[in-house]
Amino acid sequence: MLVSAAPTARAQDAALPAAARAAADGITAAALARDLDYFAADALRGRDTASPGFDAAATYIEARLKAAGVTPAGDAGTFRQHYDLRELRVNTAAASLEIAGRRFAFGTDFVLRSFAGPIDATVPVVYVGHGWHAPARGFDAWAGLDVRGKLVLAHGPRAMPKGVTITQIGRVAVGASSVFAEAKARGAVGVLFLTASDPKADWTTMQSANLLRREIDPVVPSAYAAPPITSLLLARPAIEALLAGDRVDAGTLVARGDKGDYPRPFQLARRIRVHVPLASVASERPFNVVAMIKGSDPLLEDEYVTVASHLDGAVGMGEVDGDRIYNAADDNATGSAGTLAIAEQIMKGPRPKRSLIFIWDSGEERGLWGTRRFVHQPPVPLDRIVAHVNVDMIGATRAPGTPDAGSADATGPNEVFLMGPGVLSPTVDALLERVNASYLRMTLNRRDDRPESEYFYPRTDAGPYLERGILIVGFTTGSHPRYHLPTDEARYLDPAKMEAVARTIFASVWALANTADRPRIEREIPATVPRYMTHH
C-alpha cells in the first residue's frame, strides 16, 4: 500500500484544483498593464529606495492588499518592514597621507576605492601581492601573514593570480575571497592599492568616486554587502615614497604586478600615517512591503513559501539622451505587478496547505538591502521557509514584430527562464514541470538553471536566501538592450506575456505550498555560493 500510495500523492501534487486554476485565470493582461503603467509612470521618478516615488508605489500595493484581505506582516501590524540605513561621507578636504615626513593630498596623490569608515592611524604596511584567497584553487596570498592593526598593500583591485580568472559580478567574487574581505577578516586597518603602470580607469573620474557609503545597519553578512574596509588607490609619487629604500623599489614592484609576477609578501620598512576623516553621518529608514496569507492545513500552516519582487528601480533620476527618468518598467515593475496579482488571486481561491509570505523589497539595486534585512530578521523563523520564489523582469518577449524580437537574452512568446530547482532539488523540479504541463505548458527554459551560470548565483535577488540554505526558484523573461536605462519603459513590454508568466508562477507557488512533502534542497549547494547563517 505504501508503494502504491506514492504515485497517487505525486499526481495530486501535480494537479491544480479547478478552483485554484480559476483563481490563476483571474490574472489578466489588462490588469497587469494597468499596474505596470502605474509603477513605471514618470510621476514615480524611477522608484529609487527612500524616495517619494518608492513610497507611492508601496502605498498603492498596501491599499490593494488591504482591500483583498491579505494580512500585514511588517512592523507592529503594518505592511512595512523597516531597516536602518547609514550614510557615511568622507571629508576629502582634510584627508591626507604622510610618509617619512612628506604629506600627500587626496585627489592628486591618492583616491578612494572603497569607504567603510574613517581611518586615523600611523601603522606598518604589509605587501600581499594580488591579495586573493582561494586555497581550493591553489592560491593564498595571506599564508603565514600577520596584518592585524596594519595596512595591507596590494595590486589592483583588479589584479589576479597569474593564469587564473575569478568571476566578479558587482560585489560578488565567485569561489574566492577578495583582498577587501581578507583584510577585514584578518584585522587590517585598511587597504592600499598600487596603481598599475597603465591604469585603465581615469584618475579624474576616480577623484569623485566612492566618497559615500550607504549600508544597512547593522550590516547583514552577505556577498552582496558593501566592501567591509576602507581602501585607497595610490598615485606613483606616494608609491615611490612608501617603497623608497625597501627590498623592492616602486618601479620594479609595479612592473612585476603588471605581468602577474608578484614578489613574496613582506612587511615594508616604512610606516605610513593615514588620515581619512568623516564629513557627515546620516540615517534613513527604508522599508519592504511584507504580507502573509495563512495556509489551510493546521499541521503545515507554520511552514512558508516566500514570493518576492524588488520594487525599487536601478537609478531613479539621471539623464541619457535627454531622458531623465529611469522608469524601471521591466526591472522590476513587471515583477512587482505580477506578485501583487498573485497575492490578490490566491485570496480568491482555495488556500494551499502552507502559508505564503509576499515581499516587495527595497534597495535591491543598491546592495540587496531589503532582502538582506528580511533574511536577518524575518517575520517567521528562517528554518520554516521551505522555498523562496523570486519574480524579476517578466515582461519581455522575442515574438516577431516586438521590440525584443532580436534580443538573444529575452525569451520566446510562450517561454520563461526557470532557475534554481534543477540545481538544487530534483523533486521540486519535477513538481514544477508537472504543474506546468497540466496548466499553460509554457516552455521552461533551463539555460541558467546550472551551477556555473551567474544568473543562478550571484546575479539573482534570491542570493541571500540561498546563502542561508533556502531553496530558491527564480522566474524571469530575460534581459534586453533597455536594461538599466531610461528606455526601460512600459510601452516596450508585453502584458500578455506577463499574464502567462504570472499565471504559471501562481500555479508553481500554489503547488509548492500545497505539496504533501516539504520542499527541500536535495543536492549540495554549489561551492561557489558562500554560506552565511543569521543569528538572532
SULKA-V670643 format. One record per pair of residues at least 24 apart in sequence whose ideal C-beta (glycine too) atoms are under 8 Angstrom apart, sorted by the first residue. I is the first residue (numbers start at 1). J is the second residue. If there is no record, write none. Layout:
i=(I;I)
j=(J;J)
This chain:
i=(9;9;10;10;12;13;13;13;13;13;13;14;14;14;14;14;14;15;16;16;16;16;16;16;17;19;19;20;20;20;20;20;21;21;22;23;23;23;23;23;23;24;24;24;24;24;24;24;25;26;26;27;27;27;27;27;27;27;27;28;29;29;29;29;30;31;32;32;32;32;32;32;32;32;33;33;33;35;35;35;35;35;36;36;36;36;36;36;36;36;36;37;39;39;39;39;39;40;40;40;40;40;40;40;41;42;42;45;45;45;46;46;46;46;46;46;46;46;46;47;47;47;47;47;47;48;48;48;48;48;49;49;49;49;49;49;49;49;50;50;50;50;50;51;53;54;54;54;54;57;57;58;58;58;58;61;61;61;61;61;62;64;64;65;65;65;65;65;65;68;68;68;69;70;70;70;70;70;70;70;71;71;71;71;72;72;72;73;73;73;73;73;74;74;74;74;74;79;79;79;80;80;80;80;81;81;81;81;81;81;81;81;82;82;82;83;83;83;83;83;83;83;83;84;84;84;84;84;85;85;85;85;85;85;85;85;85;85;86;86;86;86;86;86;86;86;87;87;87;87;87;87;87;87;88;88;88;88;88;88;88;89;89;89;89;89;89;89;90;90;90;90;90;90;90;90;91;91;91;92;92;94;94;95;95;95;96;97;97;97;97;97;97;97;98;98;98;98;99;99;99;99;99;99;100;100;100;102;104;104;104;107;108;109;109;109;109;110;110;110;110;110;111;111;111;111;111;111;111;112;112;112;112;112;112;112;112;113;113;113;113;113;113;113;113;114;114;114;114;114;114;114;114;115;115;115;115;115;115;116;116;116;116;116;116;116;117;117;117;118;118;118;118;119;119;119;119;119;119;120;120;120;120;121;121;121;122;122;122;122;123;123;123;123;123;123;123;124;124;124;124;124;125;125;125;125;125;125;125;125;125;125;125;126;126;126;126;126;126;126;126;127;127;127;127;127;127;127;127;127;128;128;128;128;128;129;129;129;129;129;129;129;129;130;130;130;130;130;130;130;130;130;130;131;131;131;131;131;131;131;131;131;132;132;132;132;132;132;132;132;132;133;133;133;133;133;134;134;134;134;136;136;137;137;137;139;141;141;141;141;142;142;142;145;145;147;147;147;147;148;148;148;149;149;149;150;150;150;151;151;151;151;151;151;151;152;152;152;152;152;152;153;153;153;153;153;153;154;154;154;154;154;155;155;155;155;155;156;156;157;157;158;159;159;159;160;161;162;162;162;163;167;169;169;169;170;170;170;171;171;171;171;171;171;172;172;172;172;173;174;174;174;174;175;175;180;180;180;180;181;183;184;184;188;189;190;190;190;190;190;190;191;191;191;191;192;192;192;192;192;193;193;193;193;194;194;194;194;194;195;195;195;195;195;195;196;196;196;197;197;197;198;203;206;214;214;215;215;216;216;216;216;216;217;220;220;220;220;220;220;221;222;222;222;222;222;222;223;223;223;223;224;224;224;224;224;224;225;225;226;230;232;232;242;242;242;243;244;245;246;286;286;286;286;287;287;288;288;288;288;288;288;288;289;289;290;290;290;290;290;290;291;291;291;292;292;292;292;292;293;293;293;293;293;293;293;294;294;295;295;295;295;295;295;295;296;296;296;296;297;297;300;300;301;301;301;302;302;302;303;303;303;303;303;303;304;304;304;304;304;304;304;304;305;305;305;305;305;305;305;305;305;305;305;305;305;306;306;306;306;306;306;306;306;306;307;307;307;307;307;307;307;307;307;307;307;307;308;308;308;308;308;308;308;308;308;308;308;308;308;309;309;309;309;309;309;309;309;309;309;310;310;310;310;310;310;310;310;310;310;310;311;311;311;311;312;312;312;312;312;312;312;313;314;314;315;315;318;319;320;320;320;321;323;323;324;325;326;326;326;326;327;327;327;327;328;329;329;329;329;329;329;330;330;330;330;330;330;330;330;330;330;330;331;331;331;331;331;332;332;332;332;333;334;334;334;334;334;335;335;335;335;336;337;338;338;338;338;338;338;339;341;342;342;342;342;345;346;346;346;352;352;352;352;352;353;353;354;354;354;354;355;355;356;356;357;361;364;368;368;368;371;371;371;371;371;372;374;375;375;375;375;375;375;376;377;382;382;382;385;385;386;386;386;386;386;387;387;387;387;387;387;387;388;388;388;388;388;388;389;389;389;389;389;389;389;389;390;390;390;390;390;390;390;391;391;391;392;392;392;392;392;393;393;393;393;394;394;394;394;394;394;394;394;395;395;395;395;395;395;396;396;396;396;396;396;396;397;397;397;399;399;402;403;403;404;404;407;407;407;407;409;409;409;410;410;410;410;411;411;411;411;412;413;414;414;414;414;414;415;415;415;415;415;416;416;416;416;416;416;416;416;416;416;417;417;417;417;417;417;417;417;417;417;418;418;418;418;418;418;418;419;419;419;419;419;419;419;419;419;419;420;420;420;420;420;420;420;420;421;421;421;422;422;422;423;423;423;423;423;423;424;424;424;424;424;424;425;425;425;425;425;425;426;426;427;427;427;427;428;428;428;428;428;431;431;431;431;432;432;432;432;435;435;435;436;436;436;439;439;439;440;440;440;440;442;442;442;451;451;452;456;457;457;457;458;463;464;466;466;467;467;467;467;468;468;468;468;469;469;469;470;471;471;471;473;473;475;475;475;475;477)
j=(516;517;431;434;516;431;434;511;514;515;516;431;434;435;437;438;511;438;435;438;439;507;510;511;350;349;350;349;350;352;507;510;439;507;349;345;346;348;349;350;506;345;349;439;503;506;507;510;503;345;348;338;341;342;345;499;502;503;506;499;495;496;498;499;495;341;334;337;338;341;495;498;499;502;490;495;498;333;336;337;340;341;329;333;334;337;395;490;493;495;498;490;311;329;333;336;337;327;328;329;333;488;489;490;327;325;327;316;317;325;313;314;315;316;317;325;326;327;328;311;312;313;316;328;333;312;313;315;316;317;286;312;362;363;365;366;369;370;85;284;285;286;362;316;316;286;311;312;362;311;336;287;289;311;360;289;311;336;340;360;289;340;344;289;291;340;343;344;358;343;344;347;347;291;292;293;343;344;347;358;291;292;293;294;290;291;292;290;291;292;357;379;287;288;289;290;379;289;290;291;287;288;289;290;287;288;289;290;370;373;374;379;285;286;287;216;285;286;287;288;369;370;373;216;217;283;284;285;214;215;216;217;283;284;285;286;363;369;213;214;215;216;217;281;282;283;212;213;214;280;281;282;283;284;115;117;212;213;278;280;281;211;212;278;279;280;281;282;115;118;211;212;276;277;278;279;277;278;279;211;279;275;277;275;276;277;275;232;234;238;272;273;274;275;122;272;273;275;238;241;242;270;272;273;241;244;270;241;237;238;241;207;235;234;235;237;238;232;233;234;235;238;203;206;207;209;210;232;233;209;210;211;230;231;232;233;276;157;191;193;206;210;231;232;233;180;191;210;226;227;229;230;231;210;211;212;213;230;276;184;213;226;227;228;229;230;213;230;278;230;276;277;278;189;190;230;274;275;276;274;275;276;277;189;273;274;271;272;273;274;149;150;151;189;271;272;274;150;151;267;268;271;150;151;152;153;192;242;267;268;270;271;272;150;151;152;153;265;266;267;268;152;153;154;253;263;265;266;267;268;152;153;154;179;265;154;155;159;257;262;263;264;265;154;155;156;159;160;161;179;257;260;262;155;156;157;159;178;179;182;183;191;160;161;164;166;176;177;178;179;182;176;177;178;181;182;166;175;176;177;175;527;164;175;176;164;179;182;262;265;182;186;265;186;265;183;186;187;188;186;187;188;187;188;189;188;189;267;188;189;190;191;192;272;274;179;183;188;190;191;192;191;192;193;194;242;268;179;191;192;193;194;193;194;196;257;262;193;194;193;231;200;257;260;262;260;260;260;261;262;260;454;454;458;459;224;458;459;223;224;225;226;227;367;223;224;458;463;223;454;457;458;528;527;528;227;228;229;231;228;229;228;229;229;274;229;230;231;232;274;276;229;230;231;232;231;232;234;242;272;231;232;233;234;234;239;253;254;257;233;234;235;236;239;254;254;257;258;254;255;258;258;235;233;366;367;367;369;363;367;369;372;373;283;372;373;375;376;464;534;532;368;372;463;464;467;532;458;463;467;530;367;368;372;458;463;464;367;372;367;276;274;276;268;270;272;268;270;269;270;362;363;369;370;362;370;359;360;361;362;370;373;374;359;360;357;358;359;360;374;379;343;357;358;355;356;357;358;379;343;346;347;351;355;356;358;351;355;351;352;353;354;355;356;513;350;351;352;353;353;354;353;354;353;354;355;355;380;384;354;355;384;385;386;518;354;355;356;357;380;384;385;386;354;355;356;357;385;386;387;388;389;509;512;513;519;356;357;358;359;385;387;388;389;465;339;342;343;356;357;358;359;388;389;391;505;509;339;358;359;360;361;371;374;388;389;390;391;461;462;335;336;338;339;359;360;361;390;391;392;335;336;360;361;362;364;365;370;371;392;461;336;360;361;362;361;362;363;364;365;366;370;365;365;484;365;484;486;486;485;486;487;486;486;487;486;486;484;485;486;488;486;488;489;490;488;395;488;489;490;492;493;393;394;395;396;477;480;482;483;488;492;493;392;393;483;484;488;364;391;392;393;490;393;394;395;493;498;391;392;393;394;360;498;391;394;498;501;502;505;391;502;502;505;506;509;506;506;509;510;509;510;511;513;514;513;514;386;512;513;514;380;513;509;513;385;461;461;461;463;464;461;462;463;464;465;464;464;464;465;467;468;470;534;534;536;468;470;534;465;470;471;512;518;519;520;428;470;471;472;473;512;519;462;465;470;471;472;473;472;473;474;475;505;508;509;512;460;461;462;472;473;474;475;475;476;505;460;461;474;475;476;476;477;478;479;475;476;477;497;498;501;502;505;477;493;494;495;497;498;477;478;479;480;493;494;497;477;494;497;494;497;494;480;492;480;492;478;479;480;481;478;479;480;477;478;479;480;443;445;477;478;443;497;440;441;442;443;500;442;443;444;445;477;442;443;444;445;475;476;477;500;501;504;445;447;448;449;455;474;475;476;477;478;444;445;446;449;473;474;475;448;449;453;455;456;460;472;473;474;476;449;456;462;466;471;472;473;474;449;471;473;446;449;450;449;450;451;456;523;526;471;472;521;522;523;525;471;519;520;521;522;523;522;523;517;519;520;522;471;473;512;519;520;511;512;515;519;473;508;511;512;507;508;511;504;507;508;503;504;507;500;503;504;507;500;501;504;526;528;528;526;526;528;529;529;529;532;525;529;529;530;531;532;531;532;533;534;521;525;531;521;519;520;521;508;512;501;504;505;508;501)
